[in-house]
Amino acid sequence: MGVPQFNFKPLSDSKVVVLTGAGISQESGIKTFRDSNGLWEEHAIEDVASPEGFARNPDLVYRFYRARRQQLQEDSIAPNQAHKALAIFERKFKGEFLLVTQNIDDLHLRAGSKNLLPMHGELNQMRCQASEEIFSVVGDLNASTICSCCGERGNLRPHIVWFGEMPLYLTEIFQALRKCDYFFSIGTSGQVHPAASFVAEVPYDAVRIELNMEQTPVSSMFNHGIYGRAGEIVPAIFDHALV
Ligand code: APR
């Protein structure tokens, strides 16, 4: 079966929202979450991705995110064809384009995406728990790091949305979803809300396309499903969308 083509009408009144998840970064060498017995890089998710885990063992959490940041700097980790295709599409497209990612890596940024909302936070940022101010991570970060805004030790935490916490940018995201003409969900398992229910927010006549390795619990809510490796199917759709 061939990959369907979509004519995105490069008009200023056409609106595209793309949601991405861990599957888009898998071919860049970053592990996904739900394919490894509930472990994230060998750790129980509740230990490294929950406020309770951080309170229990902050050193482990600081170490874990430091390792994730170091991984991003490895030579072998780079944006793949799917990240690049989205960035190129955004540059050429004359309508409104919003990219929402659940990923905390920086691969969309490095590929050149501009209108990007990282709804689960960013590995390369930290946040003061007293002031909510956000900083770029410089050097090491641990429980004794003194926060430059409040002067306290231990107030800086990874700027990551953990389980039980509210994702970021929801107002902007829901506004964009409710008026979009095309909604794409790429490389996400459809198991974590609210992202999994974004597809239910788009107008009834919007084109809804799921691109993933396999079907998900929300596949039936899309009117097109394209299944395969993101590095192949994303460029197949987006590279020719404007011609
Ligand atoms: N190409 C396309 N899809 C892929 C590829 C690939 N190369 N590799 C894996 N996938 C698909 C998997 O089949 C799966 O459906 O990507 C999806 C990845 O799912 P998850 O690992 O559950 O990641 P995601 O949906 O992004 O998780 C959402 O959950 O743990 C939290 O906050 C974390 O942002 C994360 C959120």
Residues whose N, C-alpha, C, O or C-beta is under 5 A from the ligand:
A	BS01	APR	G21 A22 G23 Q26 E27 T32 F33 R34 Q102 N103 H120 V161 G187 T188 S189 G190 V192 N212 M213 E214 G228 R229 A230
